[in-house]
Amino acid sequence: MMKLLSSVFVFMMLGTVTLAAPPNKYNLMIAPGTLSETSVVLLWDKQYAKSSVVYDILLNGKLRGTTTKTNYTITGLKTAASYTVSLRLKHVKSTETFVLKFKTAAKGKIYNIIDFGAKTDTMVVNTKAIQKAIDACTAGGTVYIPKGTFVSGALFLKSNMTLHVAEGAVLKGSIDTADYLPLMKNRFEGWEMETYASLINAGTLNRDGSYNVRNLRITGGGTIKGGGKKLELACKAARGIRSRGRLILL
């Protein structure tokens, strides 16, 4: 089971980020995958002192918040807007700040899986309906899974999209191996082989180090839950212990 506590992962930022002078001594950065239409997560290197270190976060030159941690989430930003964020040590007599410039992502179209025929009935497997929403999703769009439990087989995400699992939503893997076909090239304990597809899939296995899916985000406060022991045993019975897929395979 995977709990998505906030807008979290994955590959690359949907907006744009540039460094600005002075030198970025604290390694101030945008956490990969967190720059959305209205929010961003900042990260930086921990600083050490005799007493507790407190950091000020300034947005467009105005104090936005204070923290003793080495991360800070800024919410309530405007869509497709440019910002400057800076970091400084609180209670330190210095004008030195460390600056990042970024632009929030443009608001994309929402594709609610209910509109594509998905149902919260746990006796219904919604693979086709959810995949239909994914396939229809245009660049910058969001496939939205609302509150409720939606059973599905293997889903295949693509570039330039967000999969949003809302608070109270559960994307639940089916327990039928037929719902995880076709077989995919995968790795099991270092061995390359064909296995059942995973519940969520993105890209294909290659060896040249390149990405074949970009700008993909999985967000929300809901739950992604696999098929559990019943699916595991079914996979083993059909094709052996190494045939199992994963919960999420990127």
N, C-alpha and C positions, 0 to 999 in steps of 0.2 A: 504494500500500500504506500502511496506517496501523497503526502499532504502538501498542498501548495499554499503556503502561509501568506504570500504576498506576490507581487509581480516579480518573478524570479529569473528565469534563465533564458536565452541560451547562447546563441552563437555570437552575434554582432549587434551593435547598436543601430536602431532604426533612425536616429537623428544624426547630427554631425557634431564633432568635438574638435576643438583646436586648442593648443597650448599657447599661452601668452607670457611675455616677459613680466617679472623677473624669472630666473630659472626655477623650475618646479622642485624645490629642495625636498618637499615632503612626499613626492611622488603622488600628488593629488590627481585622482582619475575618476572617470565614470565607471561604475561596475558594469561589466559587459552584459548587454541584454536588458538593462534597466531603464534606458532612456526611452520613455513612452510619450504619449500625447500630452500628459499632464503631470508627470513625475519623473524623478531621477534619483539614483542612489550614488552617493559619493564615497570614495575610499581614499585612505592615505596612510603613510607609514607612521607608526607609533613614535612619539618623541619622549625623551626621558629627562627627568629633573628630580631634584630632592623632594619636592612636593608634587601633589597630583597635577597632571597637565590638563588644562581645560582649553578647548578649541572654540573659537568663534567662526561661524559660517555666515558669510555675507553674500547676498544675492543682489546684483546690480548696485553694489556699494552700500546696501542697507543690511543691518544685522537681521539675519533670518532665524538663527538658533544657536544654541550652545550645547556642547557635549563633552564628556570625558572619554567617549569611545573613539574608534578610528573609522567610523562610518556614520553617515547621516542621510536620511531620506527627505527630499524636498517634494511636497505635493502641492496641488492647487495651481499648477503652472498653466499658462495659456497654450493652446494648440498652435503648432507651427510658428513659435515665437523664439527669438534669440535672447539669450541670457549670458551674463557673466557671473561666475561664482568664485569666491575667494575664501581662503583659509588663513587664519592668524591665531597665534597663541594669546589667550586671555591673560590679563594682568602682567604682560611682558612689555617693557618700554621699548617698543620697536615699531616702526612703520612698515616692516617687511610683511608682505602678503604673497600668496601663491595662487595664481589665477587660471581658471579654465573658462573657455567660451563654448557654448553649445546651443543647439537649436532643437526644440522639441519636435516630435514627429507630427506629420499632418494627420488629421482624423480620417480614418478609413471607414468603409462601409461595414455594417454589422450583419453577419449571416447567422441567424438564430436557427439551430438545428430543428426546432419544432416546425419551422416554416418549410422544412424539407422532408417532413414526414416522421421525424423521430418521436418516440413515445416513451413515457416513463414506466410503462408496463414491463415488469422484469421478465415476463414470458416472451417479450418481443426482442429480437436481435436487431439493433439499429445500424449495423455496419453500412448498408447501402445509403441510408438517409444521411448519416453523418459524413460519409465520403463524398456524397453529392454536394453538401455544403462546402466542404474543403475544395473540391474541384471548381466550384462556382466562385470561390473567394478571389477577388481581384487584388492586385498589389497594394499592400498597406491595409488590407481588410482584416476583420476579426471573425473567426468562427466561434460562436457563443453557445456554450452549454449551460442552460439555465438550471435552477434548483430542481432536484429530483434525481432518481437513479436511472441511468441509461446504459443498457447492456450493449456491448459491441464486440466485434472481432477486430482484426487488424485494420488499422487506419494509416494512411500514407500522407504525411504533411509535405508541404512544398515551400519554396522560397518566398520571402516577402509577405508573410502572413503571421497572425497571432492566433493561437488556440487559447481561449479563455474559459476556464472551468470556474463558474461562479460559486460564491459562498453557498453551501448547502447542496451543491451539485456533486454527483458521483458518476464518474465514467468507469463502468465495471466491465472487465473482460469476461467474455463468454467462456464456457467450459468445453466447447466442441472444437476439436482440432481442425475441422473443415472450415472454421471461421478464420483460420490463420494461414491460409494458402493464398498465393503460391509460396513455395519454399524460397528462402533467401540465403544468399551467401552471408555467413556470420562467423564469429570466432567462439570456440568453446575451449577453455583452458589452453588457449594459444593455438589451437588447431583451426584451420580454415575449413569450413564445411557448409553444406546446406542445412538450414534448420527451418522450423516453422517461423513465420513472421511474428513480430512482437505486437503488443497492443497498439503502441504508437511507434511509427517508423518514419525516418527522415533520411533521405540520401541512400547511397549504396556504398558497399565496401570497396575501397581501392587502396593501392599501395603508393601512389605518387604524392601523397600529402595534400592534395587539393580538396577543396570543398565542392560538393555538388548540390548542396542546399545552403542558402545564405539568408540572413535577416529573418530568422525564425524565432518566435517567442512563445513560451507556454506560461500563462499567467493565471491568477485568480486565487480564491480562497477555498476552492473545492477539493475534491479527492479523486485521484486516479488509482484504481484498485484492480489488480490482476485477477486471473481466473483461479488462483490458489491451488491447493493440493489436488483437487479433482482434475484440473487442466494438466498439471504436472504428470499425474499418473496416466492420463489419456495419451499424452505425448510419448511417454516412455513405452507404453504398450504398443503404440502404432509404429514408432521409428527408433526407439532406443533412448537411453538417458541423455545423449548429446543432441537430441532433436529439438529441445525446448527453445522457445524464443525468450524474449525479455519483456519487462514492463514497458520500458522506453528504449529504443535503439536508434541512436543518432550516428 
